[in-house]
Amino acid sequence: MAGGKERVLRRRIKSVESTKKITRAMELISASRIVKAQQRVAAARPYSEQITEVIRNLARGGAGKSHALLSERDTINKVGFVVIAADRGLAGGYNSTVIRAAERSLKEHQAQGRDYSLMLVGKKAADYFRFRGYRVDAVFTGMTDQPRYEDARQVADEVMRRFAEGDVDLVELAYTQFLSLGTQHVRVRRFVPIEAAAITEENRTDGPESDYEFEPEPDAILDKLLPRYAEARLFAAMLDASASEHAARQRAMKSATDNAEELITVLQRSMNRARQEAITTEISEIVGGAEALAKARSGGEDLLIDRTFAADLLPSHQGVVDR
C-alpha cells in the first residue's frame, strides 16, 4: 500500500514540475514583452500629442463647429461599446475586469431605455458576451497581443461608419490603462462623438502662442485630421491594453510558479513520509522473521510450524520411535 502511494505521489510531483516549467517560461515571455509594449506606448505618445495640438490650432481658427464626429445627438437611442480584451487567457483577472466594467455600463444604459451595439476586440470578450446571450455586431481578433496602427484603423473605421450612418448615437470605449508594471486601471470613456473640450482647450503655457495660416481652409484640414485623431486615441488604448495584458499575465504566471513550488514541497514531504512508512514496515517484518528463526534454532517453539499439521503427524512419528 505504501509503495503504491509513493508511486502516485512521484507521478504527481513530475506533473507539477512540468506545469511549473510552462508557467515559468510564460512568466519570462510576458516580462520581455512588457518592456516592448512600454516602449511602443511611449513611442506613440508624441504622435497623439502632436495631432491633438494641430486640431486645437484648427479649432482656434474657427474650424469644426459642425463636424459630424463632434456633433452631439439630441436624443441617444442606441449606444455602441468598443471593448478591448485579450485573445488568450491565463492573465488573472485582466479579461473579466474590463468585460464586467463594460457590461455594467451597458446595463446602466439599458435601464434608461437605450439599445446597444457591441464591437468587441479580443476573443475572450466575444466569447463572454455571446455566452451571455448579448447581440454582437462586430468582432476583431488577432490584434491584441501586439496591436498595429492598421488594426486600430480597422476598428475605428467600423465605429465611425456606424456613427456617421446613425446606427449608434454614442460610442463608449472600455479598456485597461497601463500606468506602471504593478498598476493598471479599467477605463470606460466616451469615444465618439469626440468631446469638444478635449480638442479646444487651450494649452496652459506662459509663452506666446503661434498664429497659423491654413491652406486649405481649416474645416477641410479638420475633416481629414479628426478621423486620424480617433484612430490615434484607439491605437493608444490598444497599446495600453496590450501592456496591461502582459503585466497581468506575468503576475498570474509568477503566482502559478510560486504555488507549484509550494505544492512540490508538500508532495515531497508526503512522499518522504510514505517512503519512511514503507521502510519501517519492511524492517518490522524482517526483525519479526529473524526473531522467529532465532527462537526455532535455540530449541524453542517454532512459530512458523503449522500446529494442526504437526498434531496430525505426531502419533505416526511416535509409533516409529517405539518400534
C-alpha positions as CSV (number, residue, x, y, z in Angstrom):
1,M,0.0,0.0,0.0
2,A,2.8,2.4,1.0
3,G,4.7,1.6,-2.2
4,G,1.7,2.4,-4.3
5,K,1.1,5.7,-2.6
6,E,4.7,6.6,-3.2
7,R,4.4,5.9,-6.9
8,V,1.3,8.1,-7.1
9,L,3.0,11.0,-5.3
10,R,6.0,10.7,-7.6
11,R,3.8,10.9,-10.7
12,R,2.1,14.0,-9.2
13,I,5.4,15.7,-8.5
14,K,6.6,15.1,-12.1
15,S,3.3,16.5,-13.4
16,V,3.5,19.7,-11.2
17,E,7.2,20.2,-12.2
18,S,6.2,20.1,-15.9
19,T,3.5,22.7,-15.2
20,K,5.9,24.8,-13.3
21,K,8.3,24.8,-16.3
22,I,5.5,26.1,-18.6
23,T,4.3,28.8,-16.2
24,R,7.9,29.9,-15.6
25,A,8.5,30.2,-19.3
26,M,5.3,32.2,-19.8
27,E,6.3,34.5,-17.0
28,L,9.6,35.2,-18.7
29,I,8.0,35.8,-22.1
30,S,5.5,38.2,-20.6
31,A,8.2,40.1,-18.8
32,S,10.1,40.6,-22.0
33,R,7.0,41.7,-23.9
34,I,6.1,44.2,-21.2
35,V,9.3,46.2,-22.0
36,K,8.5,46.3,-25.7
37,A,4.9,47.3,-25.0
38,Q,6.0,50.1,-22.8
39,Q,8.4,51.3,-25.5
40,R,5.5,51.3,-28.0
41,V,3.3,53.2,-25.7
42,A,6.0,55.9,-25.2
43,A,6.7,56.0,-29.0
44,A,3.1,56.5,-29.9
45,R,2.5,59.4,-27.4
46,P,4.3,62.2,-29.4
47,Y,2.1,61.5,-32.5
48,S,-1.0,61.6,-30.4
49,E,0.0,64.8,-28.7
50,Q,1.1,66.5,-31.9
51,I,-2.2,65.7,-33.8
52,T,-4.1,66.9,-30.8
53,E,-2.2,70.2,-30.9
54,V,-2.8,70.7,-34.6
55,I,-6.6,70.1,-34.1
56,R,-6.6,72.6,-31.2
57,N,-5.0,75.2,-33.5
58,L,-7.6,74.5,-36.1
59,A,-10.4,74.9,-33.6
60,R,-8.9,78.2,-32.6
61,G,-9.1,79.1,-36.2
62,G,-12.9,78.5,-36.2
63,A,-13.0,75.0,-37.6
64,G,-15.0,72.0,-36.5
65,K,-18.2,73.7,-35.3
66,S,-20.4,71.4,-37.3
67,H,-18.3,68.4,-37.9
68,A,-20.0,65.0,-37.7
69,L,-17.6,63.5,-35.2
70,L,-18.1,66.5,-32.9
71,S,-21.8,66.9,-33.1
72,E,-23.8,65.8,-30.1
73,R,-27.1,63.9,-30.8
74,D,-30.2,65.4,-29.3
75,T,-31.6,62.0,-28.3
76,I,-29.5,59.0,-27.6
77,N,-31.4,55.8,-28.6
78,K,-28.5,53.4,-29.1
79,V,-25.1,53.2,-27.5
80,G,-22.1,51.4,-29.0
81,F,-19.4,49.7,-26.9
82,V,-15.9,49.1,-28.0
83,V,-14.5,46.6,-25.5
84,I,-10.8,45.8,-25.7
85,A,-9.9,42.5,-24.0
86,A,-7.5,39.7,-25.0
87,D,-7.4,36.7,-27.3
88,R,-5.9,34.4,-24.7
89,G,-6.5,33.7,-21.1
90,L,-4.0,32.9,-18.2
91,A,-3.9,36.6,-17.4
92,G,-5.5,36.6,-14.0
93,G,-8.5,38.9,-13.8
94,Y,-7.5,41.1,-16.7
95,N,-10.2,40.0,-19.1
96,S,-13.0,39.6,-16.6
97,T,-12.4,43.1,-15.1
98,V,-12.7,45.1,-18.3
99,I,-15.6,42.9,-19.6
100,R,-17.6,43.4,-16.4
101,A,-17.0,47.1,-16.4
102,A,-18.3,47.3,-19.9
103,E,-21.3,45.1,-19.0
104,R,-22.2,47.4,-16.1
105,S,-22.2,50.4,-18.3
106,L,-24.3,48.6,-20.9
107,K,-26.9,47.7,-18.2
108,E,-27.0,51.3,-17.0
109,H,-27.9,52.5,-20.5
110,Q,-30.4,49.7,-20.9
111,A,-32.0,50.9,-17.6
112,Q,-32.5,54.2,-19.4
113,G,-34.3,52.5,-22.3
114,R,-31.4,52.6,-24.7
115,D,-30.4,49.9,-27.2
116,Y,-26.8,48.7,-27.5
117,S,-24.3,47.7,-30.1
118,L,-21.2,45.6,-29.2
119,M,-18.0,46.0,-31.2
120,L,-15.5,43.7,-29.5
121,V,-11.7,43.4,-29.7
122,G,-10.4,40.1,-28.5
123,K,-11.7,36.6,-28.5
124,K,-12.3,36.5,-24.7
125,A,-14.7,39.4,-24.9
126,A,-16.6,37.9,-27.9
127,D,-16.9,34.5,-26.1
128,Y,-18.2,36.1,-22.9
129,F,-20.9,38.3,-24.5
130,R,-22.0,35.5,-26.9
131,F,-22.3,33.0,-24.0
132,R,-24.4,35.6,-22.0
133,G,-26.8,35.9,-24.9
134,Y,-25.9,39.5,-25.9
135,R,-26.1,40.6,-29.5
136,V,-22.6,41.1,-31.0
137,D,-22.3,43.3,-34.1
138,A,-18.6,43.1,-34.8
139,V,-15.6,41.1,-33.6
140,F,-11.9,41.8,-34.2
141,T,-9.4,39.1,-33.2
142,G,-5.7,38.6,-33.7
143,M,-4.7,42.1,-32.8
144,T,-4.5,42.3,-29.0
145,D,-1.0,40.8,-28.4
146,Q,1.0,43.3,-30.5
147,P,-1.5,45.8,-32.0
148,R,-0.6,47.7,-35.1
149,Y,-1.9,51.1,-36.3
150,E,-3.6,49.4,-39.1
151,D,-5.6,47.3,-36.6
152,A,-6.7,50.4,-34.8
153,R,-7.7,52.0,-38.1
154,Q,-9.8,48.9,-39.0
155,V,-11.7,49.1,-35.7
156,A,-12.1,52.9,-35.9
157,D,-13.4,52.8,-39.4
158,E,-16.2,50.4,-38.3
159,V,-17.0,52.6,-35.3
160,M,-17.1,55.9,-37.3
161,R,-19.1,54.3,-40.1
162,R,-21.8,53.2,-37.7
163,F,-21.8,56.6,-36.0
164,A,-22.0,58.5,-39.3
165,E,-24.8,56.3,-40.6
166,G,-26.8,57.0,-37.5
167,D,-26.7,53.3,-36.3
168,V,-25.4,54.5,-32.9
169,D,-25.7,57.8,-31.2
170,L,-22.9,57.4,-28.7
171,V,-19.8,55.1,-28.5
172,E,-18.0,54.2,-25.3
173,L,-14.5,52.7,-25.2
174,A,-13.7,50.1,-22.4
175,Y,-10.0,49.2,-22.0
176,T,-7.3,48.8,-19.3
177,Q,-5.0,51.7,-18.9
178,F,-1.4,50.9,-18.2
179,L,0.1,53.1,-15.5
180,S,3.0,51.0,-14.3
181,L,4.1,47.4,-14.0
182,G,2.1,47.0,-10.9
183,T,-0.8,49.4,-11.6
184,Q,-3.4,49.2,-14.3
185,H,-6.9,50.7,-14.2
186,V,-10.0,49.9,-16.2
187,R,-11.4,52.9,-18.1
188,V,-14.8,53.3,-19.7
189,R,-14.8,56.6,-21.6
190,R,-16.7,58.2,-24.4
191,F,-15.1,57.7,-27.8
192,V,-17.5,59.1,-30.3
193,P,-18.6,61.9,-30.6
194,I,-15.3,63.4,-29.7
195,E,-15.6,65.7,-26.8
196,A,-15.1,69.3,-28.0
197,A,-13.3,70.2,-24.7
198,A,-10.6,67.6,-25.4
199,I,-9.5,69.4,-28.6
200,T,-10.5,73.0,-27.9
201,E,-9.0,73.6,-24.5
202,E,-6.1,76.0,-24.6
203,N,-2.6,74.9,-23.9
204,R,-1.5,76.1,-20.4
205,T,1.7,77.8,-21.4
206,D,3.2,81.1,-20.2
207,G,4.8,81.9,-23.5
208,P,3.2,83.5,-26.6
209,E,1.1,81.3,-28.9
210,S,1.7,80.9,-32.6
211,D,-0.7,82.3,-35.2
212,Y,-1.1,80.0,-38.2
213,E,-2.4,80.5,-41.7
214,F,-4.1,77.4,-43.1
215,E,-4.2,76.2,-46.7
216,P,-6.7,74.8,-47.5
217,E,-9.4,76.0,-45.2
218,P,-9.3,74.8,-41.5
219,D,-12.6,72.9,-42.0
220,A,-11.1,70.9,-44.9
221,I,-8.0,70.1,-42.8
222,L,-10.1,69.1,-39.8
223,D,-12.2,66.7,-42.0
224,K,-9.0,64.8,-42.6
225,L,-7.5,65.0,-39.2
226,L,-10.4,64.1,-36.9
227,P,-10.6,60.5,-38.2
228,R,-6.8,60.3,-37.7
229,Y,-7.3,61.7,-34.2
230,A,-9.9,59.0,-33.4
231,E,-7.6,56.3,-34.8
232,A,-4.7,57.6,-32.6
233,R,-6.9,57.5,-29.5
234,L,-8.0,54.0,-30.2
235,F,-4.4,52.9,-31.0
236,A,-3.2,54.3,-27.7
237,A,-5.9,52.4,-25.9
238,M,-5.0,49.2,-27.6
239,L,-1.3,49.7,-26.7
240,D,-2.3,50.3,-23.1
241,A,-4.4,47.2,-23.1
242,S,-1.6,45.1,-24.6
243,A,0.9,46.3,-22.0
244,S,-1.7,45.7,-19.2
245,E,-2.4,42.2,-20.6
246,H,1.3,41.2,-20.4
247,A,1.7,42.7,-16.9
248,A,-1.3,40.7,-15.7
249,R,-0.1,37.5,-17.3
250,Q,3.3,37.9,-15.8
251,R,1.8,38.3,-12.3
252,A,-0.5,35.4,-12.8
253,M,2.3,33.1,-14.1
254,K,4.6,34.1,-11.3
255,S,1.8,33.3,-8.8
256,A,1.3,29.9,-10.5
257,T,5.0,29.2,-10.4
258,D,5.2,30.0,-6.7
259,N,2.2,27.9,-6.0
260,A,3.7,25.0,-8.0
261,E,6.9,25.2,-5.9
262,E,4.9,25.1,-2.7
263,L,2.8,22.2,-3.9
264,I,6.0,20.3,-4.9
265,T,7.4,20.8,-1.4
266,V,4.2,19.5,0.2
267,L,4.1,16.4,-2.1
268,Q,7.8,15.7,-1.5
269,R,7.2,15.7,2.2
270,S,4.2,13.4,1.8
271,M,6.3,11.1,-0.4
272,N,9.1,11.0,2.2
273,R,6.6,10.1,4.9
274,A,5.2,7.3,2.7
275,R,8.7,6.0,1.9
276,Q,9.6,6.1,5.6
277,E,6.4,4.2,6.5
278,A,7.2,1.5,3.8
279,I,10.8,1.2,5.1
280,T,9.6,0.9,8.7
281,T,7.1,-1.8,7.8
282,E,9.7,-3.8,5.9
283,I,12.2,-3.5,8.8
284,S,9.5,-4.7,11.2
285,E,8.7,-7.7,9.1
286,I,12.4,-8.6,8.7
287,V,13.0,-8.3,12.5
288,G,9.9,-10.4,13.3
289,G,11.1,-13.1,10.9
290,A,14.6,-13.1,12.3
291,E,13.4,-13.4,15.9
292,A,11.2,-16.4,14.9
293,L,14.1,-18.2,13.2
294,A,16.4,-17.5,16.2
295,K,13.9,-18.9,18.6
296,A,13.5,-22.1,16.5
297,R,17.2,-22.7,16.3
298,S,17.6,-22.3,20.1
299,G,15.2,-25.2,20.7
300,G,12.2,-23.2,21.5
301,E,8.8,-23.4,19.9
302,D,9.0,-22.9,16.2
303,L,6.3,-20.3,15.5
304,L,6.5,-21.0,11.8
305,I,5.2,-24.6,12.0
306,D,1.5,-25.2,11.3
307,R,0.3,-26.6,14.7
308,T,-2.6,-28.5,13.1
309,F,-0.3,-30.2,10.6
310,A,2.2,-31.1,13.4
311,A,-0.6,-32.6,15.6
312,D,-1.8,-34.9,12.8
313,L,1.7,-36.3,12.2
314,L,2.7,-36.7,15.9
315,P,1.1,-40.3,16.5
316,S,2.7,-41.9,13.5
317,H,6.1,-40.4,14.3
318,Q,5.8,-41.6,17.9
319,G,4.9,-45.1,16.8
320,V,8.0,-45.4,14.6
321,V,10.1,-44.3,17.6
322,D,8.5,-47.0,19.9
323,R,9.2,-49.8,17.4
